[in-house]
């Protein structure tokens, strides 16, 4: 059975997992920064106040996690115990390789042979492949060594996490803010790194991040 205390504890645990405060998690999910404050967890007369299903949905999406992972936290289990089932293998490479010439075709799909392979969760889309995070530019959401599964050609919308390769060979993971009027606006996952605005002519391809191992 779900309890008020365990649901809020799971939110706190999810925030801690991504090195965020409760307020930081709320902001990342597009909510008011005070939405998850401890003072908001009880009403003025002391009755338990529960987070809305919409808030929980936004938090799960913002952390690129899953309902199974969140329920594992509610139950006090390790989220790794609820990882999705695995199926086909996909090519794996690092971001440095992704920026090198000859590794991709014009559509953003891996080209050539000799890739390392990793198993990917089922149902992640044909043509998906994996990129291993290198460095700290994607903290706090993605850490060095995390594996991102991306799907080139998938429709992207505002708020999606994407990997972008420029015509100059730079590869970056960002949050898509806007794509219109000949430009693409990207928000950095790490506040210490700048947001980017690129002319579409500077963009070689955009691939949506559909899953991350952490």
Backbone as JSON, one array per atom type, in Angstrom:
{
  "sequence": "XXXXXXXXXXXXXXXXXXXXXXXXXXXXXXXXXXXXXXXXXXXXXXXXXXXXXXXXXXXXXXXXXXXXXXXXXXXXXXXXXXXXXXXXXXXXXXXXXXXXXXXXXXXXXXXXXXXXXXXXXXXXXXXXXXXXXXXXXXXXXXXXXXXXXXXXXXXXXXXXXXXXXXXXXXXXXXXXXXXXXXXXXXXXXXXXXXXXXXXXXXXXXXXXXXXXXX",
  "N": [[0.85, -1.2, 0.0], [0.46, 2.26, -0.77], [1.87, 4.88, 1.07], [1.6, 8.11, 2.58], [3.98, 9.08, 3.68], [5.92, 7.41, 2.45], [5.65, 8.0, -0.28], [6.46, 10.69, -0.42], [9.03, 10.33, 0.56], [10.1, 8.87, -1.52], [10.16, 10.78, -3.56], [12.06, 12.52, -2.48], [14.24, 10.77, -2.48], [14.56, 10.33, -5.21], [15.28, 12.88, -6.05], [17.74, 13.11, -4.67], [19.14, 11.11, -5.93], [19.76, 12.27, -8.35], [21.39, 14.28, -7.59], [20.07, 16.58, -6.69], [18.23, 19.1, -4.92], [15.01, 19.04, -3.24], [13.65, 21.27, -4.14], [15.14, 21.88, -6.42], [14.58, 19.63, -7.98], [11.84, 20.03, -8.41], [11.89, 22.4, -9.94], [13.28, 21.46, -12.21], [11.37, 19.79, -13.21], [9.56, 21.55, -14.16], [7.85, 22.7, -12.35], [6.52, 24.77, -9.65], [9.05, 26.09, -7.58], [8.72, 25.62, -4.89], [7.08, 23.48, -4.66], [7.65, 20.91, -3.67], [8.5, 21.34, -1.13], [9.04, 20.66, 2.35], [7.27, 21.95, 4.01], [5.0, 22.05, 2.49], [3.85, 19.62, 2.58], [1.99, 18.99, 4.38], [-1.28, 20.11, 5.17], [-2.71, 23.24, 6.37], [-4.23, 22.51, 8.56], [-3.0, 20.25, 9.37], [-3.51, 17.92, 7.96], [-2.5, 15.25, 5.76], [-0.92, 16.16, 2.72], [-0.94, 15.21, -0.56], [1.28, 14.65, -3.36], [0.33, 15.58, -6.7], [-0.85, 13.44, -9.37], [-0.12, 14.47, -11.81], [2.12, 16.02, -11.15], [3.87, 13.99, -10.3], [4.15, 12.6, -12.71], [5.46, 14.52, -14.27], [7.87, 14.74, -12.86], [8.97, 12.17, -13.16], [9.31, 12.15, -15.93], [11.08, 14.32, -16.2], [13.38, 13.4, -15.0], [14.04, 11.37, -16.58], [13.37, 8.82, -15.85], [11.38, 6.03, -14.76], [8.03, 4.78, -14.15], [8.17, 2.36, -12.82], [10.7, 2.53, -11.61], [10.23, 4.66, -9.85], [8.25, 3.57, -8.2], [9.73, 1.55, -7.07], [11.39, 3.03, -5.4], [9.44, 4.06, -3.69], [8.73, 1.74, -2.39], [11.01, 1.27, -1.05], [13.03, -0.11, -2.29], [15.98, -0.75, -4.31], [16.25, 1.21, -7.24], [17.46, -0.07, -9.38], [16.53, -2.61, -9.32], [14.22, -2.63, -10.74], [14.7, -2.28, -13.39], [14.07, -1.99, -16.9], [13.18, -4.72, -19.13], [15.55, -6.38, -21.31], [16.62, -6.48, -24.71], [17.52, -6.47, -27.93], [20.93, -5.9, -29.04], [22.81, -2.84, -29.27], [24.88, -0.45, -31.04], [27.68, 0.97, -29.29], [29.32, 3.91, -28.37], [31.66, 6.54, -27.5], [31.26, 10.05, -26.6], [33.37, 11.51, -27.64], [34.16, 9.97, -29.81], [31.83, 10.24, -31.27], [32.03, 12.79, -32.21], [33.98, 12.61, -34.08], [35.05, 12.38, -37.51], [33.48, 10.28, -39.98], [32.18, 8.4, -38.4], [29.45, 8.46, -38.47], [26.5, 8.45, -40.57], [24.82, 10.82, -42.77], [22.35, 11.1, -41.58], [22.67, 10.68, -38.94], [23.0, 8.09, -38.03], [24.96, 5.29, -36.89], [27.89, 4.44, -38.75], [29.76, 1.99, -40.59], [31.82, -0.68, -39.16], [32.7, -2.8, -36.32], [31.92, -1.86, -33.81], [31.69, -1.51, -30.22], [29.24, -3.28, -28.31], [26.12, -2.96, -26.61], [23.45, -4.2, -24.54], [20.09, -3.21, -25.04], [17.15, -1.71, -23.55], [13.99, -3.18, -24.26], [11.79, -2.19, -26.91], [12.7, 0.38, -27.63], [12.98, 1.51, -30.09], [13.69, 1.24, -33.57], [16.92, 1.46, -35.02], [18.14, 2.75, -32.93], [20.94, 3.72, -30.85], [23.78, 3.66, -28.59], [25.37, 6.06, -26.48], [28.2, 6.79, -24.56], [28.55, 8.74, -21.72], [30.99, 11.22, -21.22], [33.0, 12.95, -19.03], [31.99, 15.92, -17.12], [30.08, 17.63, -18.1], [27.37, 17.26, -18.29], [26.29, 17.02, -15.82], [23.77, 17.86, -13.34], [22.3, 15.68, -14.2], [23.24, 13.62, -15.92], [25.97, 11.48, -15.48], [29.57, 10.97, -15.67], [30.32, 8.13, -17.53], [27.71, 7.15, -17.59], [25.25, 5.66, -19.73], [23.64, 6.65, -22.63], [20.79, 6.08, -24.54], [19.94, 6.79, -27.79], [17.73, 7.92, -30.39], [17.92, 8.52, -33.64], [16.18, 10.55, -36.0], [13.74, 10.38, -34.73], [10.77, 12.13, -33.8], [11.17, 15.31, -32.36], [10.4, 17.38, -29.58], [9.66, 20.43, -27.78], [11.31, 20.52, -24.7], [12.29, 17.96, -24.81], [15.08, 15.78, -24.2], [18.06, 15.86, -25.95], [20.64, 14.75, -28.23], [22.96, 16.56, -30.02], [24.71, 17.07, -33.01], [27.04, 19.2, -34.46], [27.91, 20.81, -37.58], [30.53, 21.38, -37.38], [31.58, 19.31, -35.98], [31.19, 19.14, -33.24], [29.7, 17.56, -30.44], [26.92, 17.39, -28.36], [24.86, 17.1, -25.44], [21.72, 18.26, -24.73], [18.84, 20.19, -23.6], [15.99, 20.54, -25.5], [14.79, 23.63, -26.34], [13.58, 25.26, -28.31], [12.73, 25.04, -31.75], [12.73, 26.67, -34.52], [12.13, 29.15, -37.09], [14.55, 28.99, -38.44], [16.5, 28.49, -36.53], [17.87, 26.64, -33.73], [17.26, 26.3, -30.37], [18.92, 25.56, -27.41], [19.04, 24.25, -24.14], [21.35, 24.04, -21.53], [22.16, 21.11, -19.68], [23.76, 21.25, -17.5], [24.16, 23.85, -15.32], [26.54, 25.25, -15.24], [27.51, 25.29, -17.74], [27.09, 26.94, -20.89], [23.91, 27.88, -22.38], [22.81, 27.2, -25.75], [22.39, 28.62, -28.97], [21.79, 27.76, -32.19], [22.18, 28.13, -35.69], [20.13, 26.42, -38.04], [21.56, 25.52, -40.2], [23.99, 24.97, -39.09], [23.7, 22.61, -37.83], [24.21, 19.22, -37.91], [22.89, 16.8, -37.22], [20.12, 15.78, -35.11], [19.34, 13.86, -32.33], [17.01, 12.14, -30.36], [17.12, 11.55, -26.87], [16.22, 8.58, -25.45], [16.45, 6.9, -23.32], [18.3, 6.26, -20.31], [21.02, 4.82, -18.64], [21.78, 4.55, -15.24]],
  "CA": [[0.0, 0.0, 0.0], [1.18, 3.52, -0.78], [1.65, 5.75, 2.22], [1.98, 9.51, 2.39], [5.39, 9.22, 4.01], [6.77, 6.72, 1.48], [5.62, 8.72, -1.56], [7.34, 11.86, -0.31], [10.4, 9.83, 0.69], [10.54, 8.47, -2.86], [10.49, 12.03, -4.26], [13.35, 12.97, -1.93], [15.27, 9.83, -2.94], [14.78, 10.58, -6.63], [16.06, 14.12, -6.12], [19.1, 12.82, -4.22], [19.77, 10.27, -6.95], [20.26, 13.14, -9.41], [22.14, 15.36, -6.92], [19.21, 17.75, -6.65], [17.37, 19.32, -3.76], [13.6, 18.91, -3.59], [13.32, 22.46, -4.93], [15.77, 21.72, -7.73], [13.81, 18.63, -8.73], [10.59, 20.66, -8.82], [12.2, 23.31, -11.05], [13.63, 20.68, -13.4], [10.13, 19.22, -13.71], [8.69, 22.62, -14.63], [6.88, 23.04, -11.3], [6.94, 25.82, -8.74], [10.22, 25.61, -6.83], [8.33, 25.25, -3.53], [6.05, 22.43, -4.74], [8.0, 19.72, -2.89], [9.02, 21.73, 0.18], [8.45, 19.9, 3.46], [6.14, 22.71, 4.56], [3.84, 21.87, 1.62], [3.44, 18.22, 2.62], [0.84, 18.94, 5.28], [-2.13, 21.29, 5.06], [-2.66, 24.1, 7.56], [-4.84, 21.83, 9.7], [-2.23, 19.06, 9.69], [-3.85, 16.75, 7.16], [-1.49, 14.96, 4.74], [-1.12, 16.67, 1.37], [-0.26, 14.31, -1.48], [1.63, 15.22, -4.68], [-0.63, 15.19, -7.74], [-0.35, 12.5, -10.38], [0.54, 15.27, -12.85], [3.45, 16.36, -10.64], [4.69, 12.78, -10.34], [4.44, 12.32, -14.12], [6.47, 15.48, -14.72], [9.13, 14.4, -12.21], [9.48, 10.97, -13.8], [9.78, 12.54, -17.25], [12.21, 15.24, -16.09], [14.57, 12.65, -14.59], [14.24, 10.31, -17.56], [13.24, 7.56, -15.14], [10.17, 5.31, -15.13], [7.11, 4.55, -13.03], [8.7, 1.22, -12.06], [11.78, 3.03, -10.77], [9.67, 5.46, -8.77], [7.58, 2.66, -7.26], [10.78, 0.85, -6.32], [11.78, 3.94, -4.34], [8.33, 4.1, -2.74], [8.78, 0.5, -1.62], [12.28, 1.18, -0.36], [13.94, -0.98, -3.02], [16.89, -0.09, -5.24], [15.66, 1.35, -8.57], [18.05, -1.0, -10.33], [15.78, -3.86, -9.3], [13.07, -2.53, -11.61], [15.12, -1.89, -14.72], [13.27, -2.61, -17.94], [13.74, -5.9, -19.75], [16.49, -6.07, -22.37], [16.44, -7.26, -25.92], [18.58, -6.41, -28.93], [22.12, -5.1, -28.76], [22.96, -1.64, -30.09], [26.26, 0.05, -31.03], [28.05, 1.86, -28.2], [30.52, 4.7, -28.57], [31.76, 7.69, -26.61], [30.97, 11.34, -27.22], [34.53, 11.93, -28.42], [34.05, 9.28, -31.09], [30.69, 10.78, -32.0], [32.44, 14.02, -32.86], [34.99, 12.35, -35.11], [34.52, 12.14, -38.84], [33.39, 8.92, -40.47], [31.48, 7.49, -37.52], [28.01, 8.55, -38.69], [26.04, 8.92, -41.86], [24.25, 12.17, -42.7], [21.12, 11.08, -40.79], [22.99, 10.49, -37.54], [23.1, 6.69, -37.69], [26.34, 4.8, -36.94], [28.35, 3.89, -40.02], [30.94, 1.15, -40.47], [31.78, -1.89, -38.36], [33.65, -2.86, -35.22], [31.46, -1.16, -32.62], [31.31, -2.21, -29.0], [27.8, -3.45, -28.29], [25.46, -3.08, -25.31], [22.04, -4.56, -24.63], [19.23, -2.06, -24.79], [15.8, -2.06, -23.14], [13.11, -3.47, -25.39], [10.82, -1.16, -27.3], [13.3, 1.7, -27.68], [12.96, 2.07, -31.44], [14.65, 0.75, -34.54], [17.96, 2.43, -35.35], [18.72, 3.36, -31.73], [22.29, 3.33, -30.47], [24.14, 4.14, -27.26], [26.52, 6.95, -26.3], [28.68, 6.81, -23.17], [28.86, 10.09, -21.27], [32.38, 11.45, -20.83], [33.18, 14.24, -18.39], [30.97, 16.4, -16.18], [29.31, 18.72, -18.7], [25.94, 16.97, -18.24], [25.81, 16.97, -14.44], [23.65, 16.73, -12.43], [21.4, 14.65, -14.7], [24.01, 12.49, -16.44], [27.33, 11.45, -14.94], [30.61, 10.3, -16.45], [30.13, 6.69, -17.57], [26.33, 6.8, -17.9], [25.0, 5.32, -21.13], [22.42, 7.23, -23.17], [20.3, 5.49, -25.79], [19.35, 7.84, -28.61], [17.05, 7.47, -31.6], [17.92, 9.52, -34.72], [14.98, 10.56, -36.83], [12.52, 10.46, -33.92], [10.26, 13.48, -33.68], [11.58, 15.97, -31.13], [9.52, 18.47, -29.16], [10.16, 21.25, -26.7], [11.44, 19.8, -23.44], [12.98, 16.68, -25.0], [16.53, 15.73, -24.1], [18.55, 15.49, -27.28], [22.05, 14.84, -28.57], [23.09, 17.36, -31.23], [26.03, 17.16, -33.61], [27.16, 20.35, -35.35], [28.7, 20.58, -38.78], [31.93, 21.51, -36.99], [32.01, 18.1, -35.3], [30.9, 19.18, -31.81], [28.57, 16.74, -30.02], [26.47, 17.86, -27.05], [23.54, 16.69, -24.95], [21.05, 19.46, -24.23], [17.39, 20.18, -23.55], [15.48, 21.33, -26.63], [13.9, 24.72, -25.95], [12.77, 25.72, -29.44], [13.29, 24.82, -33.08], [11.87, 27.43, -35.42], [12.69, 30.35, -37.7], [15.91, 28.78, -38.89], [17.44, 28.29, -35.43], [17.52, 25.69, -32.69], [17.68, 26.81, -29.07], [19.22, 24.43, -26.54], [19.32, 24.59, -22.74], [22.36, 23.15, -20.98], [21.77, 20.3, -18.52], [24.62, 21.69, -16.41], [24.09, 25.32, -15.29], [27.87, 25.84, -15.4], [27.8, 25.34, -19.17], [26.14, 27.89, -21.48], [22.88, 27.48, -23.34], [23.29, 27.39, -27.11], [21.48, 28.9, -30.08], [22.5, 27.4, -33.42], [21.45, 28.16, -36.96], [19.89, 25.05, -38.48], [22.63, 25.17, -41.12], [25.14, 24.53, -38.32], [23.34, 21.35, -37.18], [24.29, 18.06, -38.8], [21.74, 15.97, -36.86], [19.57, 15.82, -33.76], [18.8, 12.55, -31.94], [16.33, 12.23, -29.06], [17.52, 10.61, -25.83], [15.02, 7.84, -25.08], [16.69, 6.11, -22.1], [19.64, 6.45, -19.75], [21.39, 3.9, -17.55], [22.42, 5.34, -14.19]],
  "C": [[0.88, 1.25, 0.0], [0.85, 4.3, 0.49], [2.15, 7.14, 1.89], [3.48, 9.67, 2.61], [6.3, 8.6, 2.96], [6.78, 7.43, 0.13], [6.54, 9.93, -1.5], [8.8, 11.44, -0.14], [10.96, 9.43, -0.66], [10.91, 9.7, -3.69], [11.84, 12.55, -3.79], [14.49, 12.08, -2.44], [15.58, 10.04, -4.42], [15.6, 11.86, -6.82], [17.52, 13.86, -5.75], [19.86, 12.01, -5.26], [20.38, 11.12, -8.07], [20.95, 14.37, -8.84], [21.37, 16.67, -6.94], [18.57, 17.88, -5.29], [15.93, 19.09, -4.2], [13.15, 20.09, -4.44], [13.91, 22.36, -6.33], [15.04, 20.72, -8.59], [12.51, 19.24, -9.24], [10.83, 21.6, -10.01], [12.5, 22.55, -12.32], [12.38, 20.08, -14.03], [9.16, 20.28, -14.22], [7.64, 23.03, -13.63], [7.39, 24.23, -10.49], [8.04, 25.28, -7.84], [9.87, 25.17, -5.41], [7.38, 24.06, -3.49], [6.34, 21.24, -3.84], [8.6, 20.06, -1.53], [8.32, 20.95, 1.29], [7.25, 20.63, 4.06], [4.87, 22.53, 3.75], [3.26, 20.46, 1.74], [2.31, 17.96, 3.62], [0.03, 20.21, 5.09], [-2.08, 22.07, 6.37], [-3.26, 23.42, 8.78], [-4.16, 20.49, 10.01], [-2.56, 17.82, 8.89], [-2.78, 16.52, 6.09], [-1.87, 15.53, 3.39], [-0.28, 15.83, 0.42], [0.15, 15.04, -2.76], [0.63, 14.74, -5.72], [0.0, 14.19, -8.69], [0.35, 13.26, -11.5], [1.95, 15.65, -12.41], [4.38, 15.16, -10.7], [5.08, 12.44, -11.78], [5.54, 13.24, -14.63], [7.84, 15.18, -14.12], [9.77, 13.18, -12.88], [10.03, 11.3, -15.18], [11.04, 13.39, -17.16], [13.5, 14.52, -15.71], [14.85, 11.48, -15.52], [14.2, 8.93, -16.89], [11.95, 6.89, -15.58], [9.28, 5.15, -13.9], [7.61, 3.39, -12.17], [9.81, 1.66, -11.12], [11.24, 3.82, -9.58], [8.99, 4.57, -7.73], [8.59, 1.86, -6.45], [11.25, 1.72, -5.16], [10.7, 4.05, -3.28], [8.39, 2.89, -1.81], [10.1, 0.3, -0.89], [13.28, 0.25, -1.01], [14.87, -0.14, -3.88], [16.21, 0.03, -6.59], [16.21, 0.37, -9.58], [17.27, -2.31, -10.38], [14.61, -3.82, -10.25], [13.44, -2.07, -13.01], [14.35, -2.66, -15.77], [13.96, -3.85, -18.51], [14.59, -5.5, -20.96], [16.28, -7.0, -23.56], [17.65, -7.18, -26.82], [19.78, -5.62, -28.44], [22.17, -3.92, -29.72], [24.41, -1.19, -30.03], [26.48, 1.02, -29.87], [29.33, 2.6, -28.56], [30.52, 5.87, -27.61], [31.47, 8.98, -27.35], [32.14, 11.83, -28.06], [34.52, 11.27, -29.79], [32.93, 9.86, -31.93], [31.06, 12.05, -32.74], [33.45, 13.82, -33.97], [34.35, 12.05, -36.45], [34.46, 10.66, -39.17], [32.62, 7.96, -39.59], [29.97, 7.45, -37.78], [27.71, 8.88, -40.14], [25.34, 10.26, -41.68], [22.99, 12.24, -41.84], [21.39, 10.87, -39.31], [23.05, 9.06, -37.09], [24.56, 6.24, -37.75], [26.67, 4.19, -38.29], [29.58, 3.03, -39.77], [30.73, -0.02, -39.54], [32.68, -1.75, -37.14], [33.22, -2.12, -33.97], [31.48, -2.09, -31.4], [29.79, -2.27, -28.97], [27.31, -3.5, -26.84], [24.03, -3.53, -25.56], [21.21, -3.34, -24.33], [17.86, -2.54, -24.35], [14.92, -2.27, -24.35], [12.2, -2.29, -25.67], [11.38, 0.23, -27.4], [13.43, 2.24, -29.09], [14.06, 1.54, -32.33], [15.66, 1.85, -34.87], [18.58, 3.1, -34.15], [20.16, 2.9, -31.53], [22.63, 4.02, -29.15], [25.38, 5.03, -27.31], [26.91, 6.92, -24.83], [29.11, 8.23, -22.81], [30.31, 10.16, -20.81], [32.51, 12.85, -20.24], [31.97, 14.65, -17.56], [30.05, 17.46, -16.79], [27.8, 18.49, -18.62], [25.43, 16.75, -16.83], [24.74, 18.04, -14.23], [22.84, 15.55, -12.99], [22.14, 13.42, -15.18], [25.45, 12.61, -15.96], [28.28, 10.75, -15.9], [30.4, 8.78, -16.37], [28.7, 6.26, -17.8], [26.18, 6.52, -19.39], [23.65, 5.88, -21.55], [22.04, 6.49, -24.44], [19.54, 6.56, -26.54], [18.73, 7.23, -29.86], [17.06, 8.59, -32.64], [16.62, 9.43, -35.51], [13.68, 10.6, -36.06], [12.08, 11.91, -33.81], [10.68, 14.08, -32.34], [10.65, 17.15, -30.86], [10.19, 19.26, -28.05], [10.19, 20.46, -25.41], [12.12, 18.46, -23.57], [14.47, 16.85, -24.74], [17.07, 15.18, -25.4], [20.08, 15.51, -27.3], [22.13, 15.54, -29.93], [24.53, 17.3, -31.72], [26.04, 18.33, -34.59], [27.99, 19.98, -36.57], [30.2, 20.72, -38.5], [32.46, 20.32, -36.21], [31.77, 18.08, -33.81], [29.66, 18.34, -31.51], [28.19, 17.14, -28.6], [25.1, 17.28, -26.72], [22.91, 17.91, -24.28], [19.55, 19.19, -24.11], [16.88, 21.07, -24.67], [14.48, 22.36, -26.13], [13.0, 25.14, -27.1], [13.5, 25.4, -30.74], [12.35, 25.47, -34.09], [12.66, 28.59, -36.0], [14.18, 30.2, -38.04], [16.94, 28.6, -37.79], [16.95, 27.18, -34.51], [18.1, 26.21, -31.39], [17.78, 25.65, -28.1], [19.57, 24.93, -25.14], [20.31, 23.57, -22.2], [21.81, 22.4, -19.78], [22.57, 20.71, -17.29], [24.63, 23.21, -16.39], [25.44, 25.99, -15.43], [28.29, 25.9, -16.86], [26.73, 26.18, -19.86], [25.06, 27.22, -22.31], [23.4, 27.8, -24.74], [22.14, 27.73, -28.04], [22.26, 28.69, -31.37], [21.6, 27.63, -34.63], [21.28, 26.72, -37.44], [20.96, 24.58, -39.46], [23.89, 24.69, -40.41], [24.93, 23.15, -37.71], [23.38, 20.22, -38.2], [23.16, 17.09, -38.52], [21.36, 16.17, -35.4], [18.98, 14.45, -33.46], [18.2, 12.67, -30.55], [16.86, 11.16, -28.12], [16.26, 9.9, -25.34], [15.2, 7.04, -23.79], [18.08, 6.4, -21.61], [19.86, 5.43, -18.65], [22.16, 4.69, -16.52], [22.51, 4.52, -12.91]]
}
